[in-house]
Amino acid sequence: MDILWITGMLVIVLAGFIQGLTSFGFALITLPFLAQLVPLTEAVPLVVILSLCTNLVIFTQTRDFIDLRSIWLLILCSVLAAPLGTKLLLVVEAGLLKAVSGAVIVVAAGLLLAGRSYPIQRERLGMVPVGILTGLLNGSISMSGPPVVLFLSNQGVDKQVFEPISMYTEFY
């Protein structure tokens, strides 16, 4: 049992390092492992708390790059959808949530690796479904980063700008 907890700590440290480099990915790395140690209803809040600590450090270093006027709609939609995501965590079977988290990882990785982009002309309108999906994923499986990163990457937003934005949506 001790080796599992030591491995868990190493996974959390690695995830923090990845989060520091990319401003997302903490949950992508920690949740699959922690869900093997504790029930998903306990793993998700734990990942959210640990991610918040990492995000606070990143936020202090990147706050000058964030233009809240350009992302307020994304944040608002995310905040409004997060309680519904939390409700999903409580009422949906853990196996289904694990399958969804796996699908999110595979889709996000596939889209990023494909390097394809389809820029959305009405960016502000595009932020609504992205924000809702971000809130749902954050509340249910604590993986809010992929929708924001994929959307902003698709829009051609500079990495220096969207790293703090993806972190900011997790922060709320």
N, C-alpha and C positions, 0 to 999 in steps of 0.2 A: 504494500500500500504506500509506503514512504517514497518509493521510486516514482509512483504516479504523481504524487504531490510535488516532488522535485522537478519532474518533467513538466508539470503544469506551470510551475514558477518560471522555468526556462522558456516555455511557450509564451507566457505573459511578457517576459522581458523582450523576447524577439518581436512580439507584436508591438510593444511600445517603441522599439527601434524602427520598425517598418512604419508605424504611425508618424513618428518624428520625421522620417524621410519623405513620406508621400502625403501626409495629412489625412489618410484614411487607411483602412485595412485592419485595424485592431480587432474588430469583431470577426472579420473574415478569417483571421488566424486563430483567435482564442475560442470562439463559440463552438466550432466542431469538436475541439478537444475537451473543453469544459463540460459540454453536454454529455460526454461519456462518463464523467465523474459524478455529476450531480444532475437532478432533473432540470429540464429546460426552463421551467418556471423559476428556478433559482439561478441558473446559469445566465439567463438574459439580464436580470437586474445587476448581477455581479459584473458582467461585461460592460454594462452601461456606466456603472460607478467607476470602474477602472479606466474606461475610455474617457470619462469626464476629467479624471485627474491628468491624463496625458494631454487632452485637448486644452486644458487650462494653461499648461506650459506652452503649447504651440500657439495658442491665442495671444499670449503676451508678446510673442516674437513676431507675429504676423498681422496684428490688428491694423497697422498702417496701410496694408494692401486691400482692406475690405471697404467697399463702397456700399453701405447699407441701403442707400436709395435704389441701387440697381437690383438688390436681391430680397427686398422686404417681402415681396409676394411669395417667393419661394419659402422663406422662413415662416411666414404666416400660415401657408397651407400645410407645412410640415408640423407646426405646433398644433394646428387644429386636428390633424389626422392621427397624431401620436396616441391620444387616449383610445381611439378605436383600435389601433395596433396593439395596445396593452390589453384591451378586452379580448382580441384575437388570441393572445398568448394564454389567456385564462380559459377560453372555451374551445379552442381548436386542439385536436389531438397532437401530442408532441411529435409523433412520427411525420405528420403532414408538415408541421413547421420545419422540421429538420430537412425534409425533402425540398421545401420552398427555399430554405437557406442554401442548400446545395445547388439548386437550379439558378439562384441569383448569382452565386459564385461562378458557375460555368458560363452563364450568359454574359456576365460582366467581363470575364476573362476573354471569351470568344470575340466579343465586340471590340475590345481594346486591341487584341492581337490582330484582328482583321484590318485595323487601321482605316476603316471606311467611315465616312461622315456624310450626313444628310442634313445640312444646316437648316434650321427652322427659321422661316422669315419673321414670324410673329413670336419673337423670343419671350416676351412678357406672358403671352398666353400659354406658351410651352412650359413655363415655370409652374403653372397650376397643377397639372397631372404629376410632374416630377416632384413637386413639394408634397403632394398627397401620398405618392408612393414612398417617398422618403420618410414621412411621418409614420405610415403604416409599418414599414420595415423596421424603423427605429423602435417603435413600441412593441412589436411582436418578436423580432429576432435580433434586434440591436444592430442592424446592418444598413444604416442610412447612407453610407458613402457611395455605393455603386451608381444609384440613379443620378446623383448630383454630378459625380465625376464624368459619367458617360454623357450627360446632357451638355455640360460645359465644354468637355473635350470635343464633342460633336459640333459645338458652336464655334470652335476655334479660339476659345478663351485661353490666354496665356497661363501656363502652369503656375507661375508666380502669383496669379490672381485667384485661380480656382482652388488651390490647395487650402487657403484659409477659408474659402466659402464652404467647401465640403466639410471642413471641421466645424464651422460655425453652425451648420444645420444640425450636426450631432450635439453641439453644445446646448441647443435648445431642446 
